[in-house]
Amino acid sequence: MRILYAIQGTGNGHLTRALDTIPALQQRGEVDIVVSGIQVDLSLPYPVKYRLKGLGFVFGKNGGVDFYRTFAKASSRSFYNDTCQLPVNEYDLVITDFEPVTAWACMRAKKHCVGLSNQVAVLNQNVPKPKETDHMGKFILKNYAPTTAQYGFHFARFDDTIFTPIIRKQVRELEVSNQGHYTVYLPAHDDHKIVNKLSRFKNVEWQVFSKHNKQPFQHENISVQPIQNDAFLQSMASSAGVLCAAGFGTPSEVLYLQKKLLVVPMKNQYEQVCNAAALKHMGVATVKSLKKKHLPKISEWQEHGEPIQVHYPDETDAIVARIVQENT
């Protein structure tokens, strides 16, 4: 059986999930990989047959997506050409983890396409939602990478077609401790703005990992260093807690490691607002931004927050087996 597995390259969560998904797929057939996106910090230890520009988002420095740079880097002609040229009909099974070129290539070819992502789960009617609905955000999420069958990942099993997160082997094997510091990863925020806000907490060591700064620096009780996978994981595993965006990969790993968690959803990202709503439903602390009015809540979390109990077994093989059985 020939399998095409397509991965969204903007945001590391899709790639970290692929590290465990690809071997399970390879046990069941010959796998070709598609990766599209323009902001990737991780690399795959597998050959990528199709590396495409796609329609990735560019993280800004004000807490959200930089739409100007996103549209400047986007090319509708390139995207259209890629959807025409990607040979999806040569495959027995096509799976996309929120990768749009493959999804739209299948749509054009009237080819069955399986969606396997957190974004699919976010749209499920049984998943907790924010009080205010962002209709445009919901429309974009629904049509960005349309599929004919949907299986999702979320922080809890809200539905029969929703699975708990795939936690990569590297994280499962981490030695967990509490050295008292707090790990921070907010890729859509400016480093100096983060430092300015966190410097108000004088008796706390903050280890900030940056997507924007290539040189490490220290400011009083705050260290800032470029995001690097091993260093970030070690910091997270030995932390007292983690402050991060409301994506899916990092919060899932924080919950698995039994660390207390505080999330700040990115602006203009409906998926992250929905993730934050689901986490809040589970008892996780959330703040809308790093504005001054939210700092007391950060202080309360730092002083009194507790980890949330979750159970994330390794079910990758069973998930892949079910998808193959139900779609071939």
N, C-alpha and C positions, 0 to 999 in steps of 0.2 A: 504494500500500500504506500502511495506517495502522499505526504502530508506537507502542506504549506503553513508555517507558523509565523504570524506577523506581529511585531512588537512595536509599540509606541515608545520612541526614544526620548521624549521630553518628560523628565521626571524619572528618578532612578527606580521607583517601585516596580515598574513594568519589567525592567531588566533583571532586578533581583529575583522576581517571581520566575522569570524565564530560566534562571540557573537550575532550578529543580524541575521545571516543567519539561524542558527539552529532553533530558535523559529518559523521562517516562514516555514521551512520544517516540523517541528513537527505539525503544523496545518493541514498538508496534508498527514501525514502518520506516521508510526513507524520508528524512525530514530536511526540507529547505527552509531557510530563515530569511525573513524580511525585517529590516529595521528602518524606521523613518523618524526624523526628529532633528532638532538643531541645538539642543542643550543636553548633552549626555556626559555624566561624570564617571560612569562605569563602562567597562568593556566586557564583551562576552567571550568565554573560552571556547567558542564554537565558530566555525566559518559562517559568515553572513553572505548569502548568495545575492540578495538584493538590498543595497543600501540606498535609500531614497530620501529626498528632501522632505516630502510629506507636508503636513500642515501643523508643525509644532508651534508651541507658545514660547515666547521669550519672557523670562522673569524680569520684572522691573526692580526698583529699589524703594518703592513706596507702599509695599505691602500687597502688590497685585501683579497682574500681567501687564507688560509693556506693549500695548496694542500698536503703537507706532512702529516699533522695531519688529513686532510680529508680522504686521502687514508688509513692511518694507522687505522682509526676508521671504515672504510668501510669493509664489508664482503660480497663478491659476493655470497658465499654459503648461508649465512643467508638471503640475499635478494631473491635469487632464491627460497629457501624453503618457504619464506613468500608469494611469488607470487603464489606458488602451493597450499598453505594451506588456503589462504584467500577465504572464500566461496562466491564469488561475484554472482554466479548463484542463490543464495537464495534471491536476491533482485530484486525488480521491477524497481528500478532506482538507478544508481550509478553516483555520482558526485565527482569529484576530484578537489581540489584547489592545483594544482601542486604537488600532492602527488604521488610518482612514483610506490610504491608497488601496490596500487589499480589499477593504470592505466595499468601496465604490467600484472597484474592478469587478467584483462578484456581482454587484447590483447591475452593472452594465451587461454582464455576460449571463444574467439570470442564473447564477451559480449559488448553490447553498453555501452559507457562510456562518460559522459558529462564533459568537461573541463570548469571550472569557475574560472578564475584567471587573474591577471595582465599579467602573462607570455603569456597567450593565445592572449591577445590584442597586446602585443609587436610584435608578428609575423604577425599581420594583415597588408596587403599591403597598407592600407590607413593611417597607423600611421607614423608620422615623424620618420626618421631613421638618425643615424649618417652618416657623409660623407664617412667614411671608414667602410666597412663591415668586421666584424670578422666572417669569414666563420665557423671556429670551434665552436665559441660561439653560433652562430645561429643553427648549427647542434645539439649541446648539448641541447639547449633550446627546439628545436623541438622534440627531441627524449627522453628527460628525463622523461616525463610523457605523452606519446601519448594518444590521445583521438579520438573519432569518431564524436563528436559534440563539437563545441567551442563557448563559450560566455566569453567575457572579460570585465575587468575593466580598465579604464585609466583616465587620468586627464581631458579629454574632450571626447565628443562623436564623435570619428573619423569614426564610422561605425554603422550600424543598430544593429549589434550584440555586440557592445561595450557600456557599461554603465558607468556613472560617479561613483566615489568611494562610497562604503558603509561607512558612517561615524557613528561610534558606538554612542549609546545613551549617554554614559558617556562624550564624547567629545561635542556632541550637547548641553549638559546641562551646560557646563563650563561657568563661568563668565569671560568675556574677558576684559582685561585692558592692559595698557602699563606702566610698572614700570621702563623701561629703560634698563634692562639687555638683554643679548642675550643667548639663549639656544643652547647648542651644543650636538649632539649625532652622533658620528663617530665610530661605533663599530669595524671597521677594522683598526683603528689607535691606536698606543701606546699613553697612556695618557700623558706621559712626552713629547712626540713629539708634541702633541696638545698644551700643556702648553707652550712649547718653542716657538712655532709659534705665539700663541695668546697673549703672554706676551709683544709682540712688540706694541700692541694696548693699550697704558697706560690708556687712559681715558674711557675705556669700561669695564663694568662688564660682565664677561663670566661665565655662569653656565654650567659646563661640566658634562654630565652623562656618566658613564663608564660601559662597559661590562667586563672589565678586573680587575678593582680595587675594593676590598671589603671594604676598609677603606677610608672614606672621608678625603680630605686634602685641604688646601688653599695655593695658591701661589700668593701673591700680589693681583691683581684684578681678579684672576681666582679661582673659587671653583670647586672641582672635587668630585663627589659622585657616589656611585653605582647606576645603573639604577633601578629605582623603579617606578612603573606605576603612582601612584597618585602624587608623587612629580614631576615627569617629566611632567605630564599634567598640573599641577599648574604652573610650571615654564614656559612652552610653552604658556599657556593662558595669562600670565601676562608679556610676553616678548615684546621687540621691534622687534625681528626677530629671526629666527632659522637657524642655520648652521647644516646640516645633510647630510647623505649619500643619494644617488639617488634611494633608494628603492621606495616602493609605499605607504605603510601605513602612515608613518610619514609625508612625503611631502603633501599627500592628506589632512591630518588633519591640517597642517600648512596653506594650502591654504584656507580650510574651515573657519579657525579662523581669516582669513584676516590679517595674519602676513607676513611680507616680508621674502622671502626664498632664501637661497643660498645652492646649492647642490654640493657634491663632489662624483662622481660615484666611486664605488669600482673597483679596478683593477681586470682584469680577470673575470668581471661579465658583460656579453653582455647585460643582461636585464637592468642593471643600466645605462650603456652607452646609451641604447635606451631611457630609462626614462628621462635621462638628455637631450637628443635631443628633446624629446617631450616638456619638460618643457621650454627649450630654445626657442622653436617655439612659446610658449605662452608668452614669455617675462620674464621668471624666470632667475635669475643670476646663472651661473654655472662656476666651475673651475675644472680642471683636477686633481689637487692634492693640497697639502698644501706646495708645494715647494716655495722657496723664491720669484721666479719670478711671482707667482700668488698672493702674498700678497697685492700688490697695488689694485687688483680687489676686494679683500675682504674689503679693506679699503673704496673703492668707494661704494661698496654695503652697508656697515655699515653707511656711511655718507649720501648717496643719494638714496639708494634703496627704492622702493615702493611696497606695496602689489599688487598682481594680483587679479583682480575681477573674481570670479567663482560662479557658481550656482550648488550646490550639494544637491538636494532635497532627502528626504528619500523615496527611491523607492524599498527597499528590498523586500517587499511583492509582488510587481508587477513583479520584476525580477524572483523570485522563481516561481510565478504563470505561467509565460511564459515558463520557462524551463520545468516545470511539464507538461504543456499542449502540448508542442512540442516534448516531449521525452517519453511519456507513452501512 
